[in-house]
């Protein structure tokens, strides 16, 4: 027996001894000289004993988990004994009569001595209080009646405290609400029974013939108690079902749900053991778990099935105590666990303690209901587990390279950040496989993949999988061991390169591979993960440019090297079509109707993340890449516009032109070809130019702009108000539209000067016959002001952020079905 169970038994035994000692002290003390209260009607103790036996045979049981409270008619013989039996004989009759009833019901174990010691104490205490309160008064008069009722209440209070103590000792925990309700109900029953007993006492002394009428009252009480017993059991079943479902409420994962199901099922049904079996072949893995007096044990799921075989087929099983089969438990219940009418498992409880009745049909119905709830809860928990597993797998995929299984850039940055937090003097090395393209070209991409896997394996073998990452293509990053000093990092990196720069045998061919490396060390070369990795990448690029095997980061050469690297990356990105075009809608400020969209180019660099257009567009202008960049944006924007118009959205699209494009005499032909390829009329395209771009070479820019206008393309002056000589040259430019710079629009709601500039610009544009667009609209107040001032179009985050073409198509579809007067924001 476990130590905790042994301790509880010892505590209950000590409580029994204390109750018995109290009874003996009263019998041998105050009651020793007391005699029968009504000597003329004295009843011998052996004649009273059968009444106590009868009261134990007709009881109302209230079960609390694996313990029970019994409510009986014991108050009737108690009152009779107070009046007509000598105190010592009364105590003896109570103990022996109750013992016969308890043995009939097989109330064995510690329950028998506890109940007998409690009955002895109740009887002795009742006689002591009754004689003390009566004080030689009339037992059938007012004094005797009051004394008897006070005695019953006092004895009941002592009994309630003893029951509370033993339930706490034996079960460790119990439902205080249920216990309070049971004790209160028992008190009312005791008062009713006492009243009947007092009536019998009075009639025996005054009018014995009227006792016949009492039989009707007793019969009515018996029927009432029987009905109450049934209602009490029904209420207890509902309480058990509620407690079971409530106990499962906080459990989400399968382990927690299984533990809660087993614990609740065992306690609610008053069993010693609960088991749950998930059958093989279902949506969840097979398992067999058992909860006894300790923790949950995992059994062999192949040991199926036993006496509960019918439950596998969907039929609940009741095994009563006394079953001839000696191989199974002494009694038990088994109910199927169902999901969508399919049996996926079985829930079992077995071995109800001897002092409780064996399982019944009523218990089986309750248990079947519990199993239905358990099946649903288990199914939901398994779905949660599946989602958690899939989420973990997805998280792993998002943080690891699918080819090598090593951490990717995102994961490596996390690892590097954690290392920097613990070791500020961390060294990072970027490695590049030289000649990797030649391997792919000569031996094929599968061999190239095998080479990358082998490089990653050798790196991980030397440094550990949490210190190596594949960043993309043939580039790897490694964290040198913690504690590597600034002086030791170059030597350790050189040794690593030498160890890896050995032939790799593939299908009988030795592939010679060389590695180039770039080294950056914190804190000299950066104190955060992103900066340190970027500087290691810069050092690697410098090594490859100079033909060195290893190069450490040098801030003096960082700028030129970075620009060279960025130029090459931009050229490759444009050629591969890796730049994205996002679109920000323009709407009527009054109605919110979308009338156009501005195309904005975005570049997600594989090493540096999002690169701002303010950084790469000037780079493209100075390196001759502006023409292919413009062609890429123009083609993408017109293709997207054609798609919107095909869906029924009468939208135009705007594309920004750089200063270098305005001096390109081939631009008009490029625009004409793009419009023809997209199948769009020229007036759907708006080309946005800045004042500064026009002013940089006004003569050549004006000629290109007139050719574009001659094509039918709309022209717009972007960032109006921030350029040079705006008013002097605006009337000379062949434009259709002006866009008020967002620096004025964003502050106009709070700054009177900005508001005045915006309003004057709107009036000026209209006076010149131009359409006016306001960008940078961040809130409804600004949009409302612009609508009141007659602005033609607005754009900004209040309307929508720039989004990819498919997302804008969804926004347009949602806007077309919306009844709201303002634009529909994109989540």
N, C-alpha and C positions, 0 to 999 in steps of 0.2 A: 504494500500500500504506500503511495507517495507520502512524503513527509507532511504536506499540507493537509491531506485527508486524515492522517493519523492525529494531527494536532486538533482538528475539529472534533474527532471522536472523543479525545481526552477532555476537551472543553465541555462537550455535552454530558459526558459521564460526571464531571465535577458539578455541573448544574443539577443533574438528577440527585446527586448526593446532598447538595444544599437544600433542595426542595424536601427531600425525605427527612433530613435533619430538622427542618422547620416544623414538619408535621409531628414528628416524635416529640419535639420540645413542647408543642402545644398540648398534645395528648397527655403527656406525663406531668405537665405543669398546670395551667389554668383549668383544664378539663378534668383533672383527676377527681375533683370533688363535686363536679356537676352531675345532676341527674336529669331524667326526662322532664320536659317542660309541661306535658299534660299527662300526669301519671295514670289517669283513668282510662286512657286509650293507648297505653304503651304497646309498641310493635317491636317484636324481637328482630335483631339484626339480620338473621337468616331469612326472615319474611320480606325484608326491605331489599335484600341483595338481588332478587330477580328483576326488580324494577330498574336497578342500575344496569343490569345486563341488557334489558329490553331497550333502554335508551341508547346503548352503544350499538345495538343492531339496527336502529333506525336513526341514521345520522345524515347530515348534509355536508359533503366534502367540498372544500375549496382548495384546489391545487395551486401552489406557487412554485413554478419550475419543478424541481424534483422533490419538493416537500409539500405537505398538505395540512390544512386546518380543518378540524371537524366540529360541526355545530350539531348538538344533540338536544334531547328533552330532559337532560340530567337535572334541571332545576325543579322539576315536579317531585321526584323522589327526594331531592335535597330539602325542599320545604316540608314535605311529610316527615322526613327524618328529624328536622329541627324541632318539630312539635311532639312527635310520638316515639322517638328512639333515644336511648341514652347516648351521650357523645362518643364514648369509646366504641360502642357497637356500631354507631352510625359511620364512623371512619372506616371500620373494618368492612361493613357492608358495601360502602362506596368503592373501596379498593378491590375487594374480591369480585363484586358484581361487574365492575368495569373490566377487570382482567379477563373474565369469561368472554365478554363481548369482543375485546381486542384479540384474544386468541382465536375466536371464531372467524374474525376477518383477517387472521394471519398478520397482525401488526407486530412483527418481530423485530429483532435487532435492537438498536438504541431507542426506537420509538416506544417499545413496551415499557421499559423502566422509566422513561421520561413521563409518559402519560400517567402511569400508576403513582409516581412520586408527586406529580402535579395534582392528581385527584385527591391524594391523601392530604396534601397541604390545603387544597380548597375546602375539603370537608372539615378538617380541624379548625381552620381559620373561621369558617362559617359558624360552627358551633360556638367558638370562643366569642365572636362578635355578637351573635344572637343572644347568648346568655348575658353578656355584659350590657347590651342595650335593653333587654327585657327587664332585668333587675326585679324579678319576682312579680312582674306585671302579668296581665291576662294575655296568654298567647293568641287568643281568638279576638281580642279587642284591638283598638286602634294602635296601642303601643306595640302589640305583637306583630301587627301587619307592617307598621313602619320599620320595626326592627328587622323583620324578614327581608323587606325590599332593600334596605340599606346593606344588609348582609350580602344579598345576591350581587348588588353592584360592586361592592368591595371585592368579593371573591372573583368576579369577572375581571376586574382591573388587574388583580394579581395574575390571573390566568393569561390575560393579554400581554402583560410584560414578559412572562415566561415564554410565551409563544414567539414574541418578537425576538427575544434573545436566542432561542434555539434555531429559528429560521436564519438569523444572521450568522450564527455559528456554522450551520450545516451547508448553506448555499453560498455564503460569502457576500451575496448581494441579492436584493429583492425589490420588488415594486412597492414602494411605500404607499402609493395611492390605492393599489389593490388591497394591501394589508389593512389600511385604515377603513376602507369600505367594508371589508370582511368583519373586522372587530366591531364596527358600529352596528352592522346587521346582526351580529351575534348578541350584542347587548340588547337590542330590541326584542330578539327572540327570547333571551333570558328573562326579560321583564314579563313577556306574555306567558311564558311557561310558569314563572313564579306566581303570576296572578291565578292561573289554574290551580296550582298547588295550594295556594292560600284559600281558594274557594273550597277545595276538598277538605282542608283542615277545619274551616268554619262550619261546614255542613255536617261533618262527622260529629262535631261537638254539639251542634244545635239542632239540626234536622237531617238525620242520616238518610231518611227516605228520599230526600231531594237529590241524592248523589246520582240517581238515574239520569237526571238532566245534564249532569256534567259529562256523561258519556258522549252526548251530541257535540259538546264543545271540544272534547278531546279528539273526536273523529274529524271535526272541521279543521282543527289545528294540524292533524296528521295530513289531511289532504292539502292544506295550505303549504305545509312544509315540503310536501312532495312537489307541488307546483313551483315553489320557490327554488327547490333544488334544480329542477329542469331549467328554469330561467337563469339561475346562477351559472349552470354549465354552459348554456348558450352564450351568455354575456362573457364568460371566461374564454370561450372559443373566439369570439370577436376580438376581445382584448389580445389574445394570443396572436391572431392574424395581424392585427395592427402592430403589435410589438415586433413581429417578424419582419414585416415590410419596412417598418421604421428603422429596424436594425440594419437593413440592407441599404438604406438611403444614402449613407456617406461613402459606401464602398463603390469604387469605380473600376479598378483593375481586377483582373481575374483572381489573383491570389487573395486580395482583400474580400472579394465577393464570396469565394469558396469558404474562407475562414468564417465570415459572418453567417453564411448559410448553415454551416455545420454547427456553430455555436448556438445559433438561435433555434435550429431544429431540435438539438439535443435538450435545450432548456425548456422550450415550449411543450414538448411531448414528454418531459420528465424521464428521458432515457439516459443510460450511462454512456452510450456510444452513438455517434452519427457518422455516416459515410456518404460520399458522393462519387459516382462512377460516371465518367464521360466515355461513351462507347466508341470503339474504333470505327473508322470509315466516315465520320461526320466532319463538319467544318472545322472542328477544333481537335488538337491532339488527344489521344486516349489517355486517361489518367484514372487513378483509384486512390482516394484520400480518405483517411479515417481520423476522427477526433474522439479521443477517450478522455481520461482524466488529465492528460498532459497536453503536449503540443500536437499539431496535425502531423500524422505519419503518412508517408507516400508508399503505397503498396504496388505490387505488380499488376498493371492493368490487364494482364493476360488471364488472371485468375477469375474468370467470369463463366456463367453466372452461378449463383447458389440457389438457396431456397426462394429467392426473389426472381426467378427466371421469368415468370409471367409479366413482371413489370417491364421487361425489355420489349415485350409485345404490346405494351400500352395498358395493361390491366394492373391496378393497384393490388398489393398483396398484404393481407393481415395474418400474422403468425401469433397465435395466442399462447399463453403460458400453458405448459403441459403437453406440448406437441410431442408425438412419439419419436420424431426424427432426432436422434441424439447429436448429430453432427453440427447443427446450426445453433443459433442463440436461443435463450429460453423463451423470448418473445421478440416481436419486431414488426415494423411497418416498412413497406417499400412502395414508392410512387414514381411513375415515369417523369422525366424532365422533357418537356416538349418545346419545339421551335417550329412554328408553321405546320402544326399537326404531325410532325415527325418526331419520333422518340430519339433523343440524342444522348440520353443518360438516365441514371436512376439515382434517387435520393433515398437513403435508408436511415432508420433509427432502430436500435436494438437494446435489449436487456434493461427493461424498466426495473427499478429497485423493488425488492420484495415487499416493502411496506406500502407500496402503491398497487392499485389494481392493475391487472394486465391490460394490454392495449385492446380497444373496443372498436366497433364499427364507427362510432362517433369520432374517435381519434383518427381513424383511417380517412374519413371525409375531410377533417381538418388538415391532416397531413397532405392529402392530395392537393388541397388549395395552396398550402405552403409550397409544394413542389412546383405548381404552376407559376407562382411568383418567382421561385428560385430559378426556374428554367429561363424566364424572360430576363432576369437580372444577370444570369450567367451569360446569356447570348449577347446582351448589351456590353458586358464587360469584355467578352472576347472580341467584339467589334472595336471597342476602344483599344484593346491590346493590338489588334491588327493595324489600326490607324497609327498607333504609336510606333509600331515596328516599321510601317511604311514611311512614317515621318523621319524616323531615325535613319532608315536606309537612304531616303532622299537627302537628308542632311549630310550623310556620309558622302553621297555622290556629289553634292554641291561643294564639298570641301576636299575632294580627292580626284586625282587624274585617272580617268577610266582605263588608260592603257597600262600604266605602271603601278597603279594603286597607291602611289605616293601622294602626300598632300599637294594641293594646288596652290596658286598664288594667294587666294583668300585665306586658306588655312595656314600657309606659311607666315603671312603677316600676323595672324593671331599668335602663332608659336613664337615669332620674333618679338612681338610686343610683350608676351609673358616672360621671355628670357631677359629682355631689357629691364623689366620691373625688378627682377632678382639680381641681375648681373649687368650693371650699366656699361661695363667694358666688354661688350659683345662684338664679335667679328662675323661678318657675313661674306660669303663668296658666291659669285655668279659664275656658272660654268657653261660653256658653249662647245658643242661637238663640232670640231672643224671637219669639213669635207662631208658632212652628213648628206648634202644634196647629191654629191657624187655617188654615195652609197645607194640612195634611192634610185638615181638614174641608171646605175649599172646593175644593181641586184634586185630592184623592185621595192615597192613600199612595204610589203610584208617583212622583208629582211631589215629594212630601216626601222620598222616598229620593234623587231626583235632586238636590234642594236640598242634602241632607247631603253627597252626593258632591262637589258643586261647592264647598261650604265647605271640605271637607277638601283638595280639590285646590288651592284658593287659599292655604290655610295652608301646605301642603307646598311650594308654589311659592316662597313667601317665606322659609320657615324650613328646608326640607328634610324628607324623610319620616321621618328619625330624630329629629326634634324635635317631631313632632305626633302626637297619638293621639286616637282617638274612644273615649270612656269608656262611652258608652251613650246611647241615645235621641238627644237633640240636644246633648249635652255633649261638648266637645273640651278637650284639655289641650295646652299648648305649653311647650317649654323656650325661654326667651329666649337669644339668643346668649351664649356664654361671654364673660365680661368685662364684661357689662352691669352697671353699678354700681347701688347702691341709689337714687341720684338719677335715673339714666337709665331705670330699669325702667318707672315709670309713664308717662313720655312715649313710650317705645317701644311699650308696650301700647296706649296711646290711638291712636297712629298705625296700629297693626295693626287695631284695631277700625274706624277710619275707612276704611281701605282695603277692608275686607270688607263694610262696611255700605253697599253699593251695590246697585242693582236687579239681580236675577238673571232673565234672560229665559228663559221656558219656554213653548214652543208659542205664541209671539207675545204672551205675557203677561209683563209685568215685575213680578216679585215683590219688594216692598220688605221687606228683612230687617234687623232691628237685632240687635246682639249685646250681651250683658252679660258682664262679666269680673270675676274675682276674682284678686288678686295676692298671692302669698306669696313671701318672700325668705329664703334661708338666709344666715347662721345665725340671724338675729333671730327668724324665725318657725318654726324647726325645723331640725334638722341631719340628719334621716334622710328617706328618700324618702316613706314612708307618712305621717309627720307633716306634711311640707311639702305634700303633695298634699291631705291632709284640711283643712289650714288654708286652702289656696287655694279649696277647695270651700266652706268656711265663709264666706270673703270673697265668693264669688260669690253665695251665698244672701243675704248682707247687702245686696249691690248690688241684687238683684231685689226684696228687701223694701222698700228705700228708694227704688227707682226710679232709682238711679244707673246710669251706664254702666260705671263702673269703681270697685271698692272694694278697698282693701288690707286685709289681715288685721289685726284689732285684738283683741288678747288680752282687753281689757276687756269686749268685747261677745260674746266667744266662747261663754260658757256659755248664755246665754239664746237666742242664735241657734241654737246646736247643738240645744238642746232643742226649739225650735220646728220646726226642720228634721226632727229625728228623729220628732217627733209626726206630722207630715205623712207622712213615709215609712212609719211604722208603720200609719197609717190606710190608706194605699194598699196596703201589703203584705197587710193582713188582707182588704181588699175584693177583692184579686186572688187571694187564696189562695196567696200566695207563701211563707207560713210553713210549715215542715215539722214533722212530729211524728215523733220517734224513740221507740224502745221498749227498755226494759231489763228482761230477764226476771227473775222471782223463782222460786227453786227450793227444793225440799226439801233441807236441808243434809245429810241422811243419804243419800238415794237420788239426788239430783241431778235429780229429775223436775221439769219446769217446771210451775208451778201458776198463774202470773200474769205480768203485765208492767206496768210503769209507763210512762205516756205523758209524754214530755218535749218541750216545744215548742222549736224551733230557728229562728233568723232569720239568714239570710245576706244582709246588707245589700249592695246593689250598689256602694256607695262605701266603706263601713267594714269590710266583711267580716263575720265572725261576731260578732253582738251577743249579749252574755250575757243570759239571762232575768232575772238580778238587776238589769239595767239597764232593759230594756224593759217588764217586767211592772209595776214601780212606776209607770213612765210611763203605762202603760195604765190603771192604777188611778186615777191623778190626772186623767186626761183623758177618762174615760168610755168608754174603748175596752176595758175589761176584759170587758164582757158579750159583744161579738162575738168577742173573743179566746177566751173560755171556750167559746163555741159552736163555734168552729172546731176547738179541740182535742178537745172532747167528741165531735163528729160524726166526726172522723177516727179517734179511738181506738175508738169503738164499731163503725165500719165495718171497721177492721182486725181487731177481735176476732171479728166475725161471720165474716170470712174464715178465721181460724184454726180456729174451731169447725167451719166447713163442711168443712175439711180433716181433721177428726177430732182436733184438739187441744183438750182440755177446759180452756180457759184463761179466766181473768178478766182485766180490765184496770183499772188505777188511773189517776185523773186528779186533778191537784192543783187545789185551790180557793184563791183569794186571799182576803184579809180582806174586801175589798169585795164579793166574791161572797156571802159568808156573811150579809151584811146586805141582800141583794137578795131581796125576798119572791117575785119571779118565778122564782127559781132552780129550785124543785121542778118547776114546770110545764115549764121548759126541759129539765130532765133527763128527765121523763116523755116528752116529745115526741121527744127524741133516741133513747131506748130503743125507742119504738114504731117510729120510722123504720128503725132497725137490725134490728128483729125479734128483740130479745134480752130474756131475763128480767132483772129488776132486780138479782138477786143476783150477776150477773157483773161489775157495775160497783162499784168501790171509789172513793170520793171521799176524798182525803187533805187534811187540814187541819192547820195548825200551831197549836201552843199559843198563840202570840202573836196569831194571827188570831182565835182564839176569845175570848181574854181582852180584846181591844180593845173588844168590845161583847158581853159574855157573854149578856145578856138576849135580844137580837135573834138572835144566833148560835144560841143553844139552840133557839129556835123553828124556825128554818130547818132545823137538823139533825134535829129530831124529825119534821118533815114528810118529809125525805129518808128517814129510817129507816122511816117509815110506808109509803113506796113500795116498800120491800124492798131499797134500795140499802145496801151495806156502807160503813161509815165508819171512817176510820183517822186517828189522831193522828200527824202527821209530826214529825220532829225532836224526839222525846220526850226530855226531860231538859234541854232548853236554854231552856224557856219559863218562864212565871210560875205559881206556885202549882200545880204539876203534881199533887201528891198530894191536895191539898185539893179540887180540882175534877174530877179524873179520874173519880171514881165517879159524878159528876153528869151526865157527858156521855154521850149515847146512841151510843157508839162500839162497834165490834166488834174493833178492832185498834189496837196501838201499834207505831210504828216507832222503834227505838233510833237516835239520831242518830249519823252516821258519825264524828263527832269522838271518840266513845268507842270505837267498833268498830275503827277503824283503828289505834289504839294499844294495844288490849287484850292483844295477844300479848306485848308488852314492858313494859307498865305495869300493875302490880298493882292500882292504884287504878281505872283504866279497866276492868280485868277484873272487879273487884268490883261496879262500877256496872252493867255489862252483865248480869252474872249475877243481881244483885238485881232489875233491871228485868224480866228474863225470869220470875223467880219471882213478882214482883208482878203482872205481866200475867196469868199463868196463875191466880193466886189470885183475880183479878177476872173470870175467865172470858173473857179476851181473847186473841186470836191475837197473837203477837209476831213482828215482822219486823226483821231487822238489815240496815242498808244500809252500804255502804262496805267490803264484804268484798274485800280485795285479794290474799289468798293462801290456800293450802290449809290452813295452820296455823290461821288464824282461823276458817275454815269448820268444821274438825274440832272446835275448841273449842266453837263454837256448837251443833254437832250433839250434842256430849256434854252440854251444859247444857240441851238440850230446846228450843232456839229453833225456831219453826215454819217460817219462810221466811228466805232470805238473798238479797241482791242486791249487785252490785258488779262491779268490773272483772275479778275472778277468774272470775266466771260469764260475763259479757259486758259490753262497752261498750254504750251506747245506740246502736241502729242503726235504719235505716228499716224499715218494715213488710215489704217483700219480703225483706230480708236476715234478719229474724227468722223469716220463714216457712221460709227455707232452713235456718236453725239448728235450728228445731223438727223439720224433716224429718230432718236429720242426727242429731239427738238421739234420735229415735224408733227409728232403726236401729242406734244404738250400743249395744254391750254393756258399755261402761264404766259405772262407778258414779257418776262425776262428770259435770258438765256439759261439753258440747262447746264450746270457745271459738270465737268468730268471728274469722276472719283479718282 
